[in-house]
């Protein structure tokens, strides 16, 4: 039998009068205006009346034709109490009654469906609200007026060290990042809230008009819908945590690595929930014998595209691929993310149009993504199109000087003429806010006894105290860049290129509250602490190991108590034990550089802080991407 069209429902006398009589006898607690509003403005009034969202063969029409009669007009055409009774699956040929038994089954079924839908949306809202509120809540602990020494020991025991082992920045097997103990608390929260919200609040109504004598299938339907909603709720959080203009950076004062961890774990759950949603509906339709029909429909195809894009994103984001082919990784990541979000949106639009509100989750995604992109453009517009002067330091490093640019912290640089991909940006730490040409810099070196371990970077090793000759400088931004393949490698063949500067991200910590500052730096990571050293008002000490002398000569360390090792690393334990022993007040240890060095310093500082009589704070200034 052919499906009845919306036009037929809207114009059929028998249907309209039977429907009006059912409302008249059953909905006695509603006013006329409420009934008329329902009658005229909802699809249910002429067609579905809460038909199951997932019912096979239901072609949703969110904008059906209006009934030819109002509710009161239809009721006036009943002309006496109907005597016939509606029989399921048979044509409606005359004005008919709905039996009490059929009505009660439908009432229970629709009521349970609405109860489950409310629960799904409520838990989705809880998930997205907690995604923003929990980081803010945990960050407020920093304002609790506890003794500084106690705070130092809490961080050394519960926050800073790796959860297991002695690695955090350096991945295990070049694949797995071990979280810190503080980050592990966040992961535990994320696992707990997603598991709990996935498994609670289910109910069943049997006998059921949609799942006749099949409670398991009814519950599987609710579970699948829950997974879909929770996956949708995780998507905006996923985009928020990865965004450069994530408002939580400003509110929480957390590091970029922490939000990247939240981004990754949210992606795991979002993808898992999408896969469970798809797998459950696949099983349902296969068991009903409807899979061949549904799999050809646009909503099904786009749902598969969205789920598949999420599933590919995870293996396409592994560390080896990301590190060696960053530009390709970034392009693939963005393209797959677009397919995931657009696929999810079209999955809803083709299935339900806009009548159930699921698309609102996608609108939130678009809003979060749009805010970040607009904010990026505003940051770029602050400087406009600038010119970067490139000075080659040695075979590995170069310096970029951008006259007139303003900003602090970290910046993203766009080189519109360097490649055919002008939209690509590259992150750098700002070395200085006043430009001094690299060729004008000089250095007086006094050789000191080596303090380095046997792990040398080159054949020659020396430790130097550095002083720089003051040169006339100009307002602008300076960057030290290490050459790799890709865009940074192409820069070496130019002396001047146009550039857009998107600056002002992740400003440096305020370290003025510490009586002593010790910086442990490796290589080009000096850019992360040079501005700090230039403005720190107290006693500061720099330990900088570099593979090349040219890099050291390019940095102005005038007035800084600096020990620089060219070719070797420092014995970090000896250095830190000495500095802690000489400190007579609060001490901040700032570390940036190669992952093994940062991890070693992290573990040593945590050990020393547990037994030191002074408060010690570990600050990781390493910028990841």
PEMOWO-V281923 format. One line per field, one symbol per residue. burial: I if it has 24 or more other C-alpha atoms within 12 Angstrom, else O. A space follows every 50 residues. Layout:
burial->???
This chain:
burial->OOOOOIOOIIOIIIIIIIIIIIIIOOOOOOOOOOIIOIIIOIIIIIIIOI IIIIOIOIIIIIOIIIIIIIIIOIIOOIOOOIOOOIOOOOOIOOIIIIOO OOIOOIIOIIIIIIOIIOIIIOIIIIIIOIIIOIIOOIOOOOOOOOOIOO IIIIIIIIIIIIOOOIIIIIOOOOOOIIIIIIIIIIIOIIOOIIOOIIOO OIIIIIOIIIIOOOOOIIIIIIIIIIIIIIIIIIIIIIIIIIIIIIIIIO OIIIIIIIIIIIIIIIIIIIIIIIIIIIIIIIOIIOOOOOOOOIOOOOII IIIIIIIIIIIIIIOIIIIOOIOOOIIOIIOIIIOIIIIIIIIIIIIIII IIIOOIOIIIIIOIIIOIIOOIOOIIIOIIOOIOIIIIIIIIIOOIIIII IIIIIIIIIIIIIIIOOIOOOOOIIIIIIIIIIIIIIIIOIIIOOOOOOI IIOOOOOOOOIIIIIIIIOOOOOOOIIIIIIIOOOOIIOOIIOOOIIIII IIIIIIIIIOIOOIIIIIIIIIIIIIIIIIIIIIOIOOIIIIIIIIIIII IIIIIIIIOIIIIIIIIIIIIIIOIIIOIIOOIOIIIIIIIIIIIIIIII IIIIIIIIIIOIOIIIIIIIIIIII
